[in-house]
Amino acid sequence: MRSNHFLDEVMSYIRSKEAKKYIEAELKAHLHQAKTELVKKGYTEDEAEELAVRKMGSPSDIGRKMDKLHRPRVDWKLMSMFLFMSAAGLFLFWFLLKEGHSFSVLKQVYSVTGSVILACVLLFFDYRKLQRWGWVFFTIGCLILVQFQFSNVLVNGSPRINIMGLLSVDSTVVLPLFLLAWAGMLQSKKMNVYLAAILYVCSTFLFLNSVNLQAVALYSLMVAVMVWKSGLNKRKILITAAVLLTTCVSLLLINLKNIRAYQLERLYAFVTPERFNETSGYMYLKLEKLIADAGWFGHFGSLGEFDYSNEMMTDFIFVTITYTLGWAGALLIGLLFLWMIWRISRIFQTVKDPFGKMLVSGSLAIFTAQVTISIGMSLGFLPIISVSLPFMSYGALSAMVNACLFGLVLSVYHKKEMILMKKI
């Protein structure tokens, strides 16, 4: 059998178009090497080619094995958990609010459906095409943040902007853009620790102007993790981080006299809520009582007197879950979140593409921070700030942001075998 006939038969079993060119190139290299060695032993060109093909084995067997080994993969475990948690959050809203409240179950259905579609689109999109657009994403993100300075719409003191008149969002909306931006920029040969520090300071200043400290916290953690996991000098990273942290603390101490009384009271209320039981400490005491009264199996069948306020369905949704399903249900939800975090970290370890690793590490940082902060403040371990619990909190913005994160992670996993073949 001639080598071209052999390759054609092998390729007929390969279903992935992208995989075909890498597999064909690899097999050609093996055949050429084997043929060259046989010619040196005294065989003619035709004899060497035929013998080299024969030593390769059955083309049908090779084709089936290569197709199974190198076709794009879907992490069905993580995808299934993403769908399950999305459905679970939607069911929770339907059950709690089926009798009618200020929240719209139909709106949440649209949000969850849109987030699932977005994640599926990103799953089958080739994320590698976005690498060269890092600086563009960074510029777009900064321009969007500038828009918040001119917004006349305020929610809890934080400006919001409208997207095509359909959705009102805060500055958290730009996190996926900056995730793509930093993942791309950190692959640039022009990037260094000092340039990264300048870009971080400038973008953080824009975040601060949007009066969204929770977005600043998520963004800072994302950048810190991605820069640390990049190929930049670790010693310079630590020195630069220490300088930035010292500068921030110094500025905070200098402006300490400008902190208003109610802001200090909020800090004191976290430590001793009983002293401020009618003001800033009220919510801490309320959450503590609801957690304590939940019991192991909750109040699933008797929630008529439950307070369906905005905070209990958004920032403190974990308390609502605990009160509804009990400590056992809350523990199960917590373990499912831990499994998702572990699964994403496993994907990070198996991915070899530097750009893909940056995307996974940044997504893991944002997702882990959301889960940790939301559950931590609900249980009284952390001060109260406005951070949504992924999949569970009411609202389209949280659903879409986390759909972007999971869609990108799944896309990286989907293409990881193609990256390995390309390197070979």
Secondary structure, 3 states (H helix, E strand, C coil): CCHHHHHHHHHCCCCCHHHHHHHHHHHHHHHHHHHHHHHHCCCCHHHHHHHHHHHHCCHHHHHHHHHHHHCCCCCHHHHHHHHHHHHHHHHHHHHHHCCCCCCCHHHHHHHHHHHHHHHHHHHCCCHHHHHHHHHHHHHHHHHHHHHHCCCCEEECCEEEEEECCCEEECHHHHHHHHHHHHHHHCCCCCCCHHHHHHHHHHHHHHHHHCCCHHHHHHHHHHHHHHHHHCCCCHHHHHHHHHHHHHHHHHHHHHCHHHCCHHHHHHHHHHHCHHHHCCCCCHHHHHHHHHHHHHCCCCCCCCCCCCCCCHHHHCCCHHHHHHHHHHHHHHHHHHHHHHHHHHHHHHHHHHCCCHHHHHHHHHHHHHHHHHHHHHHHHHCCCCCCCCCCCCCCCCCHHHHHHHHHHHHHHHHHHHHHHHHHHHHC
